[in-house]
Amino acid sequence: MKPKLVMVFWIDICSAPEWQPKDNVELDPAPCISVGWIVKKDKDTLTIAADQNEGDFGSITTIPMSNVKKIKKLRTDGDYNGK
């Protein structure tokens, strides 16, 4: 079965390395968009790969499903050779 190409809208953590006074801490989670081929999806995680060839994947990202806001399937034309 051909992997599905998707656009994933998700929320990432935000951190700051420097010390800050308690009254000055204002960090918000960061909205993100990633595009990739679904490698694995279960109730806990979504794993996508930005690159693929005839069976291998590269640039792999795993996102906790609790951080995923929306998954949009993208249309693909042709085969793995770009035809």
C-alpha positions as CSV (number, residue, x, y, z in Angstrom):
1,M,0.0,0.0,0.0
2,K,1.3,3.5,-0.9
3,P,1.9,5.7,2.1
4,K,-0.3,8.8,2.5
5,L,1.1,12.3,2.1
6,V,-0.3,14.6,4.7
7,M,-0.1,18.1,6.2
8,V,-0.1,18.0,10.0
9,F,-1.1,20.9,12.1
10,W,0.3,20.5,15.6
11,I,1.4,22.3,18.8
12,D,5.0,22.1,19.9
13,I,6.5,22.8,23.3
14,C,8.4,26.1,23.9
15,S,11.3,26.5,26.2
16,A,13.8,29.2,27.2
17,P,17.4,28.4,28.3
18,E,18.0,31.5,30.4
19,W,16.8,32.2,33.9
20,Q,13.8,34.5,34.2
21,P,11.9,36.2,37.1
22,K,8.7,34.4,37.8
23,D,6.6,37.5,36.9
24,N,8.3,37.8,33.5
25,V,7.8,34.2,32.2
26,E,5.5,34.3,29.1
27,L,6.1,31.3,26.9
28,D,3.3,29.9,24.7
29,P,3.3,26.6,22.8
30,A,4.3,27.0,19.2
31,P,1.8,26.2,16.4
32,C,3.5,24.1,13.7
33,I,2.8,22.6,10.3
34,S,4.7,19.6,9.0
35,V,4.3,17.8,5.6
36,G,5.2,14.2,5.2
37,W,4.4,10.6,4.4
38,I,2.7,8.7,7.2
39,V,5.1,6.0,8.4
40,K,3.1,5.0,11.5
41,K,0.0,6.2,13.3
42,D,-1.5,4.8,16.5
43,K,-3.5,6.2,19.4
44,D,-0.3,7.7,21.0
45,T,1.9,8.9,18.1
46,L,2.0,10.0,14.5
47,T,5.3,9.4,12.6
48,I,5.8,11.1,9.3
49,A,8.8,11.3,6.9
50,A,9.5,14.3,4.7
51,D,11.5,12.1,2.3
52,Q,11.0,8.7,0.8
53,N,12.1,6.5,-2.1
54,E,11.0,3.0,-3.0
55,G,10.7,1.8,0.5
56,D,13.0,3.9,2.7
57,F,12.2,7.0,4.6
58,G,14.2,10.0,5.7
59,S,13.8,13.2,7.8
60,I,11.5,11.4,10.2
61,T,9.4,13.2,12.9
62,T,7.3,11.6,15.6
63,I,4.5,13.8,17.1
64,P,2.4,12.9,20.2
65,M,-1.2,12.5,19.1
66,S,-2.2,14.8,22.0
67,N,-0.3,17.6,20.2
68,V,-2.0,16.9,16.8
69,K,-4.8,19.4,16.0
70,K,-5.6,18.3,12.4
71,I,-4.3,16.0,9.7
72,K,-5.1,17.0,6.1
73,K,-4.5,14.4,3.3
74,L,-2.7,15.9,0.3
75,R,-3.3,14.9,-3.3
76,T,-0.4,13.1,-5.0
77,D,0.0,12.4,-8.7
78,G,2.4,10.0,-10.4
79,D,4.6,7.3,-8.9
80,Y,7.7,7.4,-6.8
81,N,9.8,8.3,-9.8
82,G,8.0,11.6,-10.2
83,K,6.1,10.5,-13.4
